[in-house]
Amino acid sequence: MRYQFQSNRGEFSYRPSLFTDAIKILVSVNFGIFLLQSLSGAERMFFELFGLVPKQIWSEFMIWQPVTYLFFHGGIWHVLINMFVLWMFGSELERLWGKQHFLKYYFVTGVGSGIITAIFALHSTTPVVGASGAVFGVLLAYGLTYPNRTVYLYGIIPIKSILFVIGIGVLAFISSFDGTTQISHITHLAGMAIGYVMLKRRWQWKDIWLSGSLFVKKPWNIKSSVKKKRCPAVRNWNRILIGFWIR
């Protein structure tokens, strides 16, 4: 699937570099781990140890799994699509929020969606792997932060980014009732739900993180972030198009 998006007049944007710092780290680590798990020939063992296996979390206290499952993927297309969407929609969010805040959001939505998945499937022994919970959180954040951006599905069909996000959310919700699928749609929905609460509620990061180095002083929400990063020197910028190629 090919996506493109463009900016509307009056919004802050500029021609991006290929990879921002946090995106570069996440993409490199995910591809590196995928390469190692593929070469090892022991993917099943890795998935059972480091994937999200709800029954093992609660019965054997494998409490690291809601974190480690984010870095393992079930196949080449799984990791390629996740990393492509993360790069395409997450790059501009990182420029807006900064590296540290973007990484916090990514891991809170990713780890949080893993915990919710484990709660909803207490006795499941099927490993859940992939960064999709965090990626869906990033998609939600992009749609709420830039609701009027135009996303081109397959490079042809134009749709507002907020409608695109609502559409994939509804699709994930409907698909969650399909008991035959091997895709964890609950994880996708949980990532979007956690992201929505984080972006909309007027709380401070110190209400979530105990460490003083892991929070910002002002409520972190969409409106304040956009105003904070708006730059008067770039009012008359050109539209940008990002898809498989940067033009």
C-alpha positions as CSV (number, residue, x, y, z in Angstrom):
1,M,0.0,0.0,0.0
2,R,1.4,3.4,-0.9
3,Y,0.6,6.5,1.2
4,Q,1.4,10.1,0.6
5,F,0.5,13.2,2.6
6,Q,0.7,16.9,2.1
7,S,0.6,20.0,4.3
8,N,-2.1,22.6,4.3
9,R,-1.3,26.3,4.2
10,G,-0.7,27.9,7.5
11,E,0.7,24.8,9.2
12,F,4.3,24.4,10.3
13,S,6.3,22.1,8.1
14,Y,9.4,21.8,6.0
15,R,11.2,19.4,3.8
16,P,12.4,16.6,6.0
17,S,15.7,14.7,6.2
18,L,15.4,11.0,5.4
19,F,15.4,9.8,9.1
20,T,15.0,11.7,12.3
21,D,17.1,10.6,15.3
22,A,14.5,8.5,17.2
23,I,13.1,7.0,14.0
24,K,16.6,6.0,13.0
25,I,17.2,4.2,16.3
26,L,13.9,2.4,16.3
27,V,14.2,1.3,12.7
28,S,17.8,0.1,13.1
29,V,17.1,-1.8,16.3
30,N,14.0,-3.5,14.8
31,F,15.7,-4.5,11.6
32,G,18.8,-5.6,13.5
33,I,16.7,-7.9,15.8
34,F,14.7,-9.2,12.9
35,L,18.0,-10.1,11.1
36,L,19.3,-11.9,14.2
37,Q,16.1,-13.9,14.8
38,S,16.0,-14.9,11.2
39,L,19.6,-16.1,11.1
40,S,19.3,-17.9,14.4
41,G,16.7,-20.4,13.1
42,A,15.2,-20.3,16.6
43,E,12.3,-17.8,16.1
44,R,9.9,-19.9,18.0
45,M,12.1,-19.9,21.1
46,F,12.6,-16.1,20.8
47,F,8.9,-15.5,20.5
48,E,8.1,-17.6,23.5
49,L,10.7,-15.8,25.6
50,F,10.5,-12.3,24.3
51,G,7.2,-12.1,22.5
52,L,4.0,-11.3,24.5
53,V,2.6,-14.5,25.9
54,P,-0.2,-13.5,28.3
55,K,-0.3,-16.7,30.3
56,Q,3.5,-16.7,30.9
57,I,3.4,-13.1,32.0
58,W,0.9,-13.8,34.8
59,S,1.9,-17.4,35.7
60,E,5.7,-17.2,35.3
61,F,6.1,-13.5,35.8
62,M,7.8,-12.8,32.5
63,I,7.3,-9.1,33.1
64,W,9.8,-8.0,30.4
65,Q,7.6,-9.3,27.6
66,P,5.3,-6.1,27.3
67,V,8.6,-4.3,26.4
68,T,10.5,-6.9,24.3
69,Y,7.6,-8.0,22.1
70,L,7.8,-4.6,20.4
71,F,11.2,-5.5,18.8
72,F,10.3,-8.9,17.3
73,H,8.3,-9.5,14.1
74,G,6.7,-12.4,12.4
75,G,8.1,-11.9,8.9
76,I,9.8,-9.6,6.5
77,W,6.6,-7.9,5.4
78,H,5.5,-7.4,9.1
79,V,8.6,-5.5,10.0
80,L,8.8,-3.6,6.7
81,I,5.3,-2.3,6.9
82,N,5.6,-1.4,10.5
83,M,8.8,0.5,10.0
84,F,7.6,2.2,6.9
85,V,4.5,3.5,8.5
86,L,6.5,4.5,11.6
87,W,9.0,6.4,9.5
88,M,6.3,8.1,7.3
89,F,4.0,9.3,10.0
90,G,6.4,9.4,13.0
91,S,9.1,11.6,11.5
92,E,7.2,14.8,11.6
93,L,5.8,14.1,15.1
94,E,9.4,13.7,16.3
95,R,10.3,17.1,14.8
96,L,7.3,18.7,16.5
97,W,7.7,17.0,19.9
98,G,11.4,16.4,20.0
99,K,13.3,13.0,20.3
100,Q,12.8,12.4,24.0
101,H,9.0,13.1,24.0
102,F,8.5,11.1,20.9
103,L,10.2,8.1,22.4
104,K,8.2,8.4,25.6
105,Y,5.0,8.4,23.6
106,Y,6.1,5.5,21.5
107,F,7.0,3.2,24.4
108,V,4.0,4.2,26.6
109,T,1.6,3.3,23.8
110,G,3.6,0.2,22.8
111,V,4.1,-1.2,26.3
112,G,0.6,-0.1,27.4
113,S,-1.1,-1.9,24.5
114,G,0.9,-5.0,25.4
115,I,-0.3,-4.9,29.0
116,I,-3.9,-4.4,27.9
117,T,-3.6,-7.3,25.4
118,A,-2.3,-9.5,28.2
119,I,-5.3,-8.5,30.4
120,F,-7.8,-9.3,27.7
121,A,-6.2,-12.7,26.9
122,L,-5.2,-13.9,30.3
123,H,-4.9,-17.6,29.4
124,S,-3.5,-17.2,25.9
125,T,-0.3,-19.1,25.0
126,T,0.0,-17.6,21.5
127,P,2.9,-15.1,21.3
128,V,2.1,-11.6,20.1
129,V,5.0,-9.9,18.4
130,G,5.5,-6.6,16.6
131,A,5.5,-2.8,17.1
132,S,2.0,-2.4,15.8
133,G,0.6,-1.2,19.1
134,A,3.0,1.7,19.2
135,V,2.7,2.3,15.4
136,F,-1.1,2.6,15.7
137,G,-0.5,5.1,18.6
138,V,1.7,7.1,16.2
139,L,-1.0,7.0,13.5
140,L,-3.5,8.3,16.0
141,A,-1.2,11.1,17.1
142,Y,-0.6,12.2,13.5
143,G,-4.3,12.2,12.7
144,L,-5.1,14.4,15.7
145,T,-2.1,16.7,15.3
146,Y,-2.6,17.2,11.6
147,P,-6.3,16.4,10.9
148,N,-6.5,18.3,7.6
149,R,-3.5,16.7,6.0
150,T,-4.3,14.8,2.9
151,V,-3.3,11.1,2.7
152,Y,-3.3,9.4,-0.7
153,L,-4.1,5.8,-0.5
154,Y,-2.2,3.9,-3.2
155,G,-1.1,7.4,-4.4
156,I,-4.5,7.9,-5.9
157,I,-7.4,8.2,-3.4
158,P,-7.2,11.4,-1.3
159,I,-8.5,11.3,2.2
160,K,-8.1,13.6,5.2
161,S,-5.7,12.1,7.8
162,I,-8.2,12.3,10.6
163,L,-10.7,10.3,8.5
164,F,-7.9,7.8,7.6
165,V,-7.2,7.3,11.3
166,I,-10.8,6.9,12.1
167,G,-11.2,4.4,9.3
168,I,-8.3,2.1,10.4
169,G,-9.6,2.4,14.0
170,V,-13.0,1.2,13.0
171,L,-11.5,-1.5,10.8
172,A,-9.4,-2.8,13.7
173,F,-12.4,-2.7,16.0
174,I,-14.6,-4.8,13.6
175,S,-11.7,-7.2,13.0
176,S,-11.2,-7.8,16.7
177,F,-14.4,-9.9,16.7
178,D,-12.9,-12.3,14.2
179,G,-11.7,-15.2,16.2
180,T,-9.9,-16.8,13.3
181,T,-7.4,-14.1,12.5
182,Q,-3.8,-14.3,13.7
183,I,-3.6,-10.5,14.0
184,S,-3.9,-9.0,17.4
185,H,-6.4,-6.2,16.7
186,I,-6.9,-5.6,20.5
187,T,-3.2,-4.5,20.6
188,H,-3.9,-2.0,17.7
189,L,-7.0,-0.6,19.4
190,A,-5.2,-0.4,22.8
191,G,-2.3,1.6,21.2
192,M,-4.7,4.1,19.7
193,A,-6.8,4.4,22.9
194,I,-3.7,5.0,25.1
195,G,-2.4,7.6,22.6
196,Y,-5.7,9.4,22.6
197,V,-5.8,9.6,26.4
198,M,-2.2,10.8,26.5
199,L,-2.8,13.5,23.9
200,K,-6.2,14.7,25.1
201,R,-6.0,14.7,28.9
202,R,-4.4,17.8,30.5
203,W,-2.0,15.9,32.8
204,Q,1.7,16.3,33.3
205,W,4.2,13.6,32.5
206,K,5.2,13.6,36.3
207,D,1.8,12.1,36.9
208,I,2.9,9.0,34.9
209,W,6.7,8.9,35.5
210,L,8.2,8.8,39.0
211,S,11.6,10.1,37.8
212,G,12.0,13.8,37.6
213,S,14.0,13.5,34.4
214,L,11.1,11.8,32.6
215,F,8.5,14.5,32.5
216,V,7.8,18.0,31.1
217,K,6.7,20.9,33.2
218,K,3.6,21.9,31.3
219,P,0.6,19.8,30.3
220,W,1.5,17.9,27.1
221,N,-1.3,18.0,24.6
222,I,-1.8,18.6,20.9
223,K,-2.7,22.3,21.0
224,S,0.1,23.4,23.3
225,S,2.7,21.3,21.2
226,V,1.6,22.8,17.9
227,K,1.7,26.4,19.3
228,K,5.1,25.8,20.9
229,K,6.7,24.6,17.7
230,R,5.1,27.0,15.2
231,C,7.8,29.1,13.5
232,P,6.8,32.5,11.9
233,A,9.8,32.3,9.6
234,V,8.2,29.4,7.6
235,R,4.7,30.7,7.0
236,N,5.1,30.5,3.3
237,W,6.5,27.1,2.9
238,N,5.9,24.7,0.1
239,R,3.7,21.6,0.2
240,I,5.5,18.4,0.9
241,L,4.7,15.0,-0.4
242,I,6.0,11.9,1.2
243,G,5.4,8.4,-0.1
244,F,7.8,5.7,-1.1
245,W,9.9,8.4,-2.5
246,I,10.6,12.0,-1.3
247,R,10.0,14.5,-4.0
